[in-house]
Structure formats: C-alpha cells, structure tokens
Amino acid sequence: MDSKIKRLTILAMLGIMVLVAAVIVVFNYERFVSAGSTARQEQTTETEGALEEDGMVKGADLSAFLQDETFFDHEKNTYEKAMEAGTQTESDTDVTLLATSVEKDIRIKVVDADGKTVEGYPFVLSVGDLGNYQDTDEDGMIYISGVRPGEYEITLADAGEYTCTSPSLDVRVKAMVSYMPIEDISYLIRSESEVDASIEDTESDEVDGDDSQYTALLDTDSQDKPIELGIDVSKWNGGIDWDVVKAEGVDYAIIRCGYRGSSSGWLIEDPYFWQNLQNAKKAGVKVGIYFFTQATTMVEAVEEASMVVTLLGGETLDYPVFIDTEGAGGNGRADGLDADTRTMVCESFCRTIENAGYQAGVYASCNWYRNNLHAEDLDAYKIWLAEYRQTPQYEGRYDMWQYTSSGSVAGIEGRVDLNVSYIQSYAN
C-alpha cells in the first residue's frame, strides 16, 4: 500500500513539472522568436561584413548575393534617367563663346563641348558698349562690321536653356588687316553635302581664243626654254588614275582645294581635294593648289586663304597656292567688283598665303588681267595666265600658261585643262 502511494506521488509530481514547463513555453514564446531573429541578424551582419572593397563577397555563404543591393536592378542615376526621358544633360547644354577680328570687325560663334557651332536658337550677345546683337538666322554665328578698334567684352545675354561655361570673353578689334591665317576658320567651312552646289559652284571660264585644236600635251623638245607640263583638276574631272597620268608625261598638277559659294558666301571644300592631293603625290606628280574666290573684301580674302592653310594642314607643296579670279556666271557675289577691289582681294589672299609659308600666285584670263585687275600691282606673285591660243597675246609677265580647256590625258575621263610652267618648282 505504501509503495502504491509512492508511485502515484511520483507521477503526480512529473505531471506538475510538465504542466509548469508548458506554461513557461507559452508565456516566453515571443522571447524565443526574438532571440532567433537576433541570431539571424547577427549572421546577416557577418555576411555583410564579408563584402570586399570591390563589392565582391568572400566566404562560403552561397546566399550572400542576396545581400548585394547592386545584384538586381539598381536605382538609375541622373544621367540614365535623363537619357530614358530624352532630356539633355548638363554637358549637352554647356556652350562656349569664340571670337575673332580681321579688320574693324568681330566674328562671334557659339560652340558646344565638341567645338561644333550650336544652331537652332536665337542667341543674344552683348558686345561692350555696342549693345546687343541677336543671332536672327539661328546659325550660331554673329558678324559685326564697322567696329572701331579696341578691346571689347562679350557676354551671352540670352542663352535660353543653354549655360555659358565662362562669364565673358574679351576680343581685340584690329585696326588693319594683318594678313595672318585665322586659326579657327573651320567653322566657316562647309562640305558640298551641306550646300546646294548647283547654285554655289558656278565658276565659268571666259575663253580667250578658240582652244578646240589644242588637245594634247605640248612637245617639250620644241620649246625654246625649259618647261614643265601640267594639268589643273577639280571635282569636275571625277576620279583620276594618277599613275597613268604620270606615265603620260604630266609633271605637275594644280589641284582645287575649294571655293567660296557664289550665292551664300560659304567656304566649301572640293570633295575630291584630299584624294587628288594624296594620290598625285604618291604617283610622283608635283602638286600646287588653287582656290576659286568670291571674296568681296580683303577680310573675306584672308578667310579664303585661311581655309586653304587649314585644309593643307602642313602638307608640303611643289608649286604655289593660286587664287582663281574669274566670273561666276554673271550672278556671283563678286562678279561686279571693280578692278581696285578685285586687285586688293588677290593681294590680301596672296600675302596671307605667304605668311603661312607657301608661295602664292594669281590665276586669271588675259581679258581679266587687262580689264578687271591691276596686273602691275601683282608683280610680287606668280602669274598664271589663261589664254587659248598657239601663242599668248598678253603683253605682261606670266609664269604659267593654261593653253586649253579641251585637253585629253589618259587616266582622266573627259576634257582637262592643260598648262605649261616656266618656273622652277620648289619644295615648301
């Protein structure tokens, strides 16, 4: 009886203990859960602490990538948001002012970070005490003539959504033409793809005599003094096989590098200039350059010469750089110049070319030398005469003679101008 009572007492005590334990678990459940969460947080902290400086995770925790905020799509930065929205970034709206002066003038352009002229907005520029000037045609350029010599401060008074990177720009207006190449002339140069060449490239030969019978290179043995045989070419001659041309006996070529538009006045590069220059040199043909002018002032003549110097980029020449002065179909912007102005244009071009280290010359017809130029004022430069006769009738001095525009030379399709030179070629 006593042993039975003992067993019941033990079972009762065990039951009480189980009940107490259950009660403890129930009342401390939230504490256990919180402790587990704390443990996991400590593990996460250890994982985060395992990130290297380069963002990589060290250790063997294969789930650590879940803690890398850049593993999945990240929040886009300002530039990315702007690109998606199609809006401009700060660099897209930054502009800079550039200004030059040749003689009593100021030419200002607004350029972007790449140095390209900013078009499409009527910028307003404040120029010293001269007042405000608006870019009404929205081409990013403003030209002011008749400015008295001196120093001027230029600021961008109205830039719209654009921001000027510098508060102001100082420019010195020159009193006289210095005949030095303009360094930043490239903003005035256009390719033919940017213009209507049919109304811009309109030079027309004024033929002195009938040249239909002169189609071949002259016989050098029949000449009473040493000569070199040459051609002059431009885009109108198309692609040229210069090796064949050299084999035909051509000693030199005067290559057109460009022209000023007879309507707009833009400086336009001949699309065949560079390939003609390089391929002629490779074939062993001596080279010179000519530029068809439509300048109406000495300032524009300096611009044209500056374009030639810029396009050459330091290339050496064997023959001079010539300014080609002739008509442009009667409606060219320079067709109505008087002899005084035309002569000053030619002289300004030549002086600028010489200051760049090249020899300079003038090309014109016999009629133009007699009636549209003061040839005696151009004696300091090489004279290239166009007169289509067996023997020129021009009374003045000339160093080269273009005797036909109806020549034929293997390697060139169609007609080509033929020339003889009485000058010794030179190396620039």
Protein Blocks (a to p, Z undefined) as FASTA:
>chain_A
ZZmmmmmmmmmmmmmmmmmmmmmmmmmmmmmmmmmmmmmmmmmmmmmmmpcfkopaedjb
fklmmmmmklmccdddfklmmmmnopacfklmgccdddddfbhpacdddddfkopacehi
acdddehjnopcddfkonopacdehiaedddddddfbgojaccfbfbdcddddfbdehia
cfklmmmpccfklpcfklmmmcccddedjfklmmbdcdfklpcbdcdddddddfknopad
fklmmmnopabdcddfbdcdfklopacddfklmmmmmmmmmnopacddddddfbfbfklm
mmmmmmmmmmnnopacfbdcddddddehhpafklmpcfklmmmmmmmmmmmmmmnopacd
ddddfklmmmmccfklmmmpccddddddfbdcbfbdcfbdcfbfkbccehiacjdddddd
fbdcddZZ
